[in-house]
Amino acid sequence: MEPFFGGMRVTNITTASVREYIAQRLEAGAANATINRELAALKRAFNVASQCTPPKVPHVPYIPML
């Protein structure tokens, strides 16, 4: 996950960039379950950041699962 999202600001992570990540991981041969676990961790990080006072992220993007 870090090589893809590592240099990206949290506000630049969108549904489109998550879909690009999924395509890249599938092309690399990762199993669907592995990708779903990685996406679940990303989704959890966004949800925790949005629940802080004040919120650390302006919005939580839709993160599609396989």
C-alpha positions in Angstrom: 0.0 0.0 0.0 2.8 2.4 0.8 4.4 2.3 -2.6 1.1 3.4 -4.2 -0.3 5.8 -1.6 3.0 6.7 0.2 3.6 10.1 -1.3 0.0 11.0 -1.7 -1.8 13.5 0.6 -4.9 12.1 2.3 -7.1 14.7 0.5 -5.9 13.3 -2.9 -7.0 9.8 -2.2 -10.3 9.3 -4.1 -12.4 6.5 -5.2 -10.7 6.6 -8.6 -7.2 6.3 -7.0 -8.4 3.4 -4.9 -9.7 1.7 -8.1 -6.3 2.3 -9.7 -4.7 0.7 -6.7 -7.0 -2.3 -7.0 -6.1 -2.7 -10.7 -2.4 -2.5 -9.9 -2.6 -5.1 -7.2 -4.7 -7.5 -9.3 -2.1 -7.1 -12.1 0.6 -7.9 -9.7 -1.1 -11.2 -8.8 -2.4 -10.4 -5.4 -5.4 -12.4 -4.2 -8.8 -10.7 -3.8 -8.8 -11.5 -0.1 -5.4 -9.8 0.4 -6.6 -6.7 -1.5 -9.8 -6.6 0.6 -7.8 -6.7 3.8 -5.6 -3.9 2.6 -8.7 -1.8 1.6 -10.3 -2.5 5.0 -7.3 -1.1 6.7 -7.4 2.0 4.6 -11.2 2.4 5.2 -10.6 2.0 8.9 -7.9 4.6 8.9 -10.2 7.1 7.2 -13.0 6.4 9.6 -10.8 6.9 12.7 -9.4 10.1 11.2 -12.9 11.4 10.5 -14.0 10.8 14.1 -11.2 12.9 15.7 -12.0 16.3 17.1 -11.4 18.2 14.9 -11.6 15.7 12.0 -8.2 14.9 10.4 -9.8 14.4 7.0 -12.4 16.5 5.2 -14.3 13.5 3.9 -14.2 9.7 3.7 -14.1 8.5 0.1 -16.1 5.5 -1.0 -13.7 2.6 -0.9 -15.0 -0.3 -3.1 -14.3 -3.9 -2.1 -13.8 -6.9 -4.3 
